[in-house]
Amino acid sequence: MELKLSIDPYTDTEDGRTGYVYLKGANNITDTLMVVQDKKPLEDIDYLRMFYEGANGENWVKKWNLNAALVTNATQWPGVTFTNGRVTAIDFYTVTKNGVEGDITPLCYLSELTALKFRHQKITAIPEKIGLLTQLIDLWVVESATGGNLPESLGNCKLLRTLNISNHP
């Protein structure tokens, strides 16, 4: 038997977010169950959680406390700066070799983010969705990205002042 869950957390429909559960039996027949989550706007904590879970958060050296208040606190939220409960900066430049591995796309939905900095991490690439960060001023990906090209959508980041993409493939 094989069980597979597929959810697109970034796409809302009129009814809400949709996920599919696929159950493949020993007879190779697959049953599909559609699950619809009530529509509610995602908040910064939802995107932080998606990033944390998808980027090896449980194995980070300095972990986030996803149950803590959304206030700047180096113990509960290492590398994260909050302003009025909104994420304004994520800095894995000073929190180096933390064990971040994976896709940073969920962070591209943090609409108040002004700084995004990585050093000595293993992110897959700078995603095309980076262009959603219209408030972004600083983007540093130093010795961190495992591949990919600079996405065209980076041109949507009109406030970008510093771009440091040194020392990675």
C-alpha positions, 0 to 999 in steps of 0.5 A, a space after each residue: 500500500 502507498 499513501 500520498 498527499 498532494 497540496 498546493 499551499 499557495 493557490 486558493 480557489 473560491 472554496 478554499 485550498 484543495 488537497 488530494 490524498 491518493 491511496 494505492 492498494 496492493 492491487 494497483 488501484 488508486 483511490 483519490 480523496 479530495 480535501 478542501 480547507 475553508 478559505 482563510 487568508 494565510 498569515 506570516 506564521 503560516 508561511 514561516 511554518 511552511 518554510 520551516 517544515 520544508 527546509 529541514 527545520 527540525 534539524 536546524 542548529 537554532 530552531 524556530 519556536 512556531 508557537 511563540 509570539 511573533 515578536 523579535 526574539 533571538 531565542 524563539 525566532 533566531 534570524 527573524 525580525 518582526 515589526 508589528 507582528 509582521 516578518 520584516 527580515 530573515 537573516 541566516 547570514 549571521 545565523 550561519 551553518 544552521 542547516 537550512 536545506 530546501 526551497 525558500 518559496 514560502 518566504 516569497 509570500 511575506 509581503 512586508 519582508 525587506 531583507 532576506 539573507 543566507 550564508 552557508 545554507 543549502 537552498 535549492 535556488 532563488 525562486 521565480 516567486 521572489 518577485 512578489 517581495 516588492 518591499 525587498 531591499 536586501 537579498 543576499 545568497 552567499 555560499 547557499 544556493 545549490 543551483 538555478 538562475 536569477 529569475 526574471 521576476 527579480 525585476 519586480 523588486 524595485 526597492 532592491 538596493 543590495 544583491 549579493 549572490 556570491 560563491 555558489 554555482 
